Amino acid sequence: MKAEEIVDRICAAYPDAKVTPDGADCNFSVTVVSEAFDGLSPIQRQRPILALFKDDISSGALHALSIVAKTPGEV
């Protein structure tokens, strides 16, 4: 999987998001900054993002995805 694919998928779900990927091949970490995370716990922020990649993780196309999700005020 390519970093651009990850960014595109997250931005489709969170249009206001600023996504910063790091990694290569099938191991990535992303920092996602969006107003949509306001008032949510860390796990409530991460679950819907991970759900976007459920099939990729199941198939092995994406082995690991570490997520840091913040609001703009937390940056």
Backbone bond lengths (Angstrom), bond angles and torsions (degrees), N, CA, C in turn:
res aa  C-N    CA-C-N  psi(-1)  N-CA   C-N-CA  omega(-1)  CA-C   N-CA-C  phi
1 M - - - 1.444 - - 1.527 108.26 -
2 K 1.307 115.80 145.58 1.462 120.94 -179.27 1.529 110.15 -101.44
3 A 1.314 115.25 150.96 1.464 121.58 179.45 1.527 111.07 -56.90
4 E 1.320 116.66 -37.32 1.468 120.28 -179.05 1.528 111.74 -62.46
5 E 1.328 116.46 -37.30 1.465 120.81 178.08 1.529 110.91 -63.80
6 I 1.311 115.91 -40.83 1.461 120.56 179.31 1.521 110.13 -64.62
7 V 1.322 116.13 -47.67 1.468 120.83 179.87 1.526 110.43 -60.93
8 D 1.311 117.22 -46.01 1.471 120.92 -178.98 1.520 111.99 -60.36
9 R 1.313 116.72 -43.08 1.461 120.77 -178.61 1.532 111.44 -66.08
10 I 1.315 116.35 -42.58 1.470 119.62 179.17 1.525 110.29 -67.40
11 C 1.323 116.99 -42.32 1.477 120.32 179.56 1.526 112.15 -66.06
12 A 1.316 118.00 -28.97 1.464 120.40 176.32 1.530 110.35 -66.79
13 A 1.328 116.42 -35.80 1.465 120.63 -179.93 1.537 111.84 -83.85
14 Y 1.312 116.25 -29.97 1.472 122.60 -178.36 1.531 107.77 -129.52
15 P 1.338 117.61 81.97 1.468 121.10 -173.56 1.532 114.68 -58.71
16 D 1.324 117.88 -27.36 1.464 119.31 -179.42 1.525 112.61 -87.65
17 A 1.319 117.76 -1.16 1.466 121.98 -172.13 1.524 112.86 -71.51
18 K 1.314 113.26 145.72 1.455 121.74 167.87 1.527 104.44 -108.49
19 V 1.325 116.00 118.33 1.460 121.72 -173.71 1.528 109.03 -115.64
20 T 1.322 115.02 126.89 1.460 121.19 177.92 1.527 108.53 -118.74
21 P 1.341 116.50 108.49 1.469 119.20 -179.66 1.526 111.44 -90.76
22 D 1.318 114.95 156.99 1.452 122.07 172.82 1.520 106.91 -147.42
23 G 1.308 116.92 139.11 1.450 120.48 178.85 1.508 111.46 126.77
24 A 1.317 114.10 -173.70 1.462 120.26 -178.86 1.522 109.51 -159.14
25 D 1.322 114.62 167.09 1.464 122.64 178.09 1.528 111.28 57.31
26 C 1.325 117.24 -107.25 1.461 119.78 -176.58 1.530 112.16 -121.49
27 N 1.325 117.49 14.43 1.463 121.96 178.60 1.525 109.50 -126.20
28 F 1.329 115.54 115.71 1.452 120.11 -176.72 1.520 111.12 -135.20
29 S 1.308 114.08 156.48 1.462 121.27 165.59 1.520 105.45 -127.75
30 V 1.317 115.52 147.15 1.459 120.55 178.36 1.516 109.49 -135.19
31 T 1.319 114.34 144.27 1.451 121.27 168.97 1.515 105.51 -109.53
32 V 1.324 115.86 125.20 1.461 121.95 -177.83 1.522 107.87 -120.68
33 V 1.323 116.16 123.59 1.457 121.55 179.16 1.523 107.75 -115.74
34 S 1.347 115.64 120.60 1.462 120.23 -177.28 1.526 110.18 -154.35
35 E 1.304 116.22 145.43 1.466 122.22 173.64 1.520 111.14 -63.18
36 A 1.318 116.86 -23.69 1.468 121.50 -177.45 1.522 112.38 -62.04
37 F 1.312 118.24 -18.70 1.457 121.86 -177.72 1.523 113.43 -87.33
38 D 1.308 117.18 -3.94 1.462 121.13 -178.27 1.529 110.59 -58.77
39 G 1.319 116.32 126.47 1.461 121.67 177.65 1.517 114.87 84.30
40 L 1.329 118.00 0.35 1.461 121.20 -178.84 1.525 110.63 -101.73
41 S 1.328 115.62 149.30 1.460 120.92 175.31 1.532 108.56 -74.77
42 P 1.333 117.58 164.76 1.467 119.25 178.69 1.532 113.44 -55.29
43 I 1.311 117.64 -42.41 1.470 119.64 -179.19 1.531 111.08 -68.56
44 Q 1.328 117.47 -34.83 1.463 120.81 177.26 1.522 111.12 -67.95
45 R 1.290 117.42 -24.68 1.464 122.00 177.31 1.527 110.54 -80.05
46 Q 1.323 116.60 -38.27 1.460 120.90 -173.64 1.529 113.99 -79.93
47 R 1.313 117.11 -37.96 1.478 120.05 -175.07 1.522 114.03 -54.89
48 P 1.339 119.13 -49.71 1.475 116.74 -178.41 1.530 113.26 -66.72
49 I 1.325 116.86 -27.73 1.464 119.18 176.89 1.525 109.24 -70.67
50 L 1.319 117.02 -46.28 1.470 119.92 177.29 1.526 111.53 -59.67
51 A 1.324 116.96 -36.42 1.466 120.98 179.41 1.530 111.81 -60.47
52 L 1.324 117.09 -29.12 1.463 121.08 178.26 1.526 111.67 -64.09
53 F 1.337 116.49 -21.23 1.454 121.65 -174.76 1.532 113.44 -117.72
54 K 1.324 115.88 16.07 1.457 121.48 -176.69 1.532 112.01 -54.10
55 D 1.315 117.17 -49.57 1.468 120.99 -178.03 1.529 111.26 -66.17
56 D 1.322 117.00 -37.41 1.464 120.52 179.99 1.527 111.28 -67.63
57 I 1.317 116.33 -37.67 1.457 120.53 177.76 1.528 109.68 -69.65
58 S 1.320 116.87 -42.45 1.474 120.99 179.13 1.525 112.11 -61.59
59 S 1.322 116.20 -38.85 1.463 120.21 -177.72 1.523 113.09 -80.56
60 G 1.326 116.80 -15.51 1.461 120.45 -177.35 1.514 113.49 91.90
61 A 1.329 117.41 -2.91 1.465 120.28 177.45 1.528 110.60 -62.78
62 L 1.317 114.93 -28.22 1.461 121.82 176.28 1.521 106.48 -130.00
63 H 1.314 115.57 114.90 1.463 119.81 -175.82 1.525 111.85 -85.18
64 A 1.322 116.88 -42.58 1.462 120.62 -177.50 1.516 109.89 -144.18
65 L 1.320 114.95 139.39 1.461 121.42 175.84 1.518 108.45 -138.46
66 S 1.293 116.08 109.78 1.453 122.81 177.47 1.528 107.94 -95.70
67 I 1.331 116.49 133.63 1.450 120.64 -173.49 1.521 111.27 -124.34
68 V 1.323 116.16 129.34 1.452 122.45 168.04 1.521 104.93 -116.48
69 A 1.323 116.56 116.20 1.457 121.59 -177.19 1.525 108.97 -117.21
70 K 1.334 115.99 124.62 1.454 121.66 -176.90 1.516 111.02 -134.56
71 T 1.311 115.23 160.91 1.460 120.63 170.57 1.529 107.21 -88.65
72 P 1.321 117.89 161.88 1.475 119.23 177.64 1.540 112.57 -57.99
73 G 1.309 117.87 -31.74 1.456 121.30 178.88 1.519 114.04 -70.70
74 E 1.325 116.97 -16.96 1.460 121.66 -179.57 1.530 113.23 -92.65
75 V 1.319 115.54 -6.28 1.474 119.71 -177.13 1.507 110.20 -82.21
